[in-house]
Amino acid sequence: MALLPFSKRAPFPFYGGKSAVIDEVWQRFGSPAQYIEPFCGSAAILLGAPKPAPLEVINDGSGFIANFWRATKHQPGEVAQWADYPVSHVDLGVRHVWLMEQRESLSDRLQDPNWHGDAQIAGWWLWGQCQWIHSGWCSWTGPKLKQSRKFPFRSGPGMGIHSATPSETYKEVPESVELWTSAGRNAWAALHMLADRLERVRVFHGDWSRCVSNSFDNYSGEDTAVFLDPPYEDHEYLYGNRLPSTAKACNDWCITHANLKIALAGHLGDYTGLDDWEVFEWSRSQHSRMTGTGIEALWFSPACIEAKAKMPNIFDLAE
Ligand SMILES: C[S@@+](CC[C@H](N)C(=O)[O-])C[C@H]1O[C@@H](n2cnc3c(N)ncnc32)[C@H](O)[C@@H]1O
């Protein structure tokens, strides 16, 4: 799959990211007046929107993720400078320990919606997220780790900002800023593009239920689109989440809010009580090199726009 430009995607790989289904989702959401992504992770669906909604809210229960988006929005240059460092095995372990020690104070500071985020934590988190293999980098609720012996990603030239393909040039780096690595220069371009995209986006941190509790008073159901991508049943541990009921709570919330445009992600068979919802099946391995653990699906509420049937391709017709 061709990579989207940096203004349309996160500058880091994300386990469980949904960039492969961006078009399917926006085809059914259309142009809502407000868009809410309570489990944003890499915010693939927000960033892939053909046109930003007038009101956009993203949220993540992980303070590291919420802090990354908040700091990128307000201080992209500072975050890029903290991410400006080569791939390094020893530093990866040491920085992981340091980041894990910041959780409590970061959590307190994130409660202030006017706080602009911590650039060092965001930059180091980004730097590590792009070289860590699989899950486990900076778990928000899991136990503090001793120094990890994990090796950095080494089965390709690099991921995210460590990619060997230079990112599109966007903002010239001023003479007063010295960037050492290609990762730093990639981050500089990508984060400035993202800061512009995020200018009006509200970044929340906390349990998903907080950002869907009072959001619908001023909008009709069809004016509101919500993309729900909770940790899948039995996969909560991947995001350091010890509460196993998030997907079930989302399932219940969907049943009572079917008048909104909702897309709910999961594995086929995960949800019940959504009989009149459209179920769109997809497989991760068809769309990317990442392997999946089964057939994934999106449940679309009845308020969504009916998807246009795909035109058959000429090779299918020839068979
Ligand atoms: C499957 S991932 C989302 C991936 C995202 N859609 C993307 O495209 O990158 C689930 C996300 O939910 C977050 N999360 C887990 N439990 C949560 C909760 N109770 N409230 C809010 N966010 C939560 C995790 O930190 C993780 O980023």
The ligand as a Tripos MOL2 file, in Angstrom:
@<TRIPOS>MOLECULE
LIG
   27    29     1     0     0
SMALL
NO_CHARGES

@<TRIPOS>ATOM
      1 C1         -6.7960   -0.2420   18.6450 C.3       1 LIG1
      2 S1         -5.9390    1.1370   19.2830 S.3       1 LIG1
      3 C2         -6.5670    2.4460   18.2910 C.3       1 LIG1
      4 C3         -5.8920    2.5510   16.9720 C.3       1 LIG1
      5 C4         -6.3040    3.7770   16.1570 C.3       1 LIG1
      6 N1         -7.6560    3.6700   15.6600 N.3       1 LIG1
      7 C5         -5.3530    4.0150   15.0100 C.2       1 LIG1
      8 O1         -5.7690    4.0130   13.8500 O.co2     1 LIG1
      9 O2         -4.1620    4.1810   15.2760 O.co2     1 LIG1
     10 C6         -6.6940    1.4180   20.8130 C.3       1 LIG1
     11 C7         -6.2610    2.6870   21.5230 C.3       1 LIG1
     12 O3         -7.1420    2.8770   22.6510 O.3       1 LIG1
     13 C8         -6.4150    3.3680   23.7580 C.3       1 LIG1
     14 N2         -7.2120    2.9790   24.9590 N.ar      1 LIG1
     15 C9         -7.2390    1.7820   25.6020 C.ar      1 LIG1
     16 N3         -8.1780    1.7920   26.5740 N.ar      1 LIG1
     17 C10        -8.7570    3.0310   26.5400 C.ar      1 LIG1
     18 C11        -9.8100    3.6570   27.2760 C.ar      1 LIG1
     19 N4        -10.4470    2.9890   28.2590 N.pl3     1 LIG1
     20 N5        -10.1710    4.9220   26.9670 N.ar      1 LIG1
     21 C12        -9.5160    5.5890   25.9680 C.ar      1 LIG1
     22 N6         -8.5150    5.0590   25.2330 N.ar      1 LIG1
     23 C13        -8.1370    3.7930   25.5160 C.ar      1 LIG1
     24 C14        -5.0440    2.7250   23.6440 C.3       1 LIG1
     25 O4         -4.0620    3.5320   24.2870 O.3       1 LIG1
     26 C15        -4.8560    2.6970   22.1140 C.3       1 LIG1
     27 O5         -4.1890    3.8440   21.6720 O.3       1 LIG1
@<TRIPOS>BOND
     1     1     2 1
     2     2     3 1
     3     2    10 1
     4     3     4 1
     5     4     5 1
     6     5     6 1
     7     5     7 1
     8     7     8 2
     9     7     9 1
    10    10    11 1
    11    11    12 1
    12    11    26 1
    13    12    13 1
    14    13    14 1
    15    13    24 1
    16    14    15 ar
    17    14    23 ar
    18    15    16 ar
    19    16    17 ar
    20    17    18 ar
    21    17    23 ar
    22    18    19 1
    23    18    20 ar
    24    20    21 ar
    25    21    22 ar
    26    22    23 ar
    27    24    25 1
    28    24    26 1
    29    26    27 1
@<TRIPOS>SUBSTRUCTURE
     1 LIG1         1 GROUP 0 **** ****
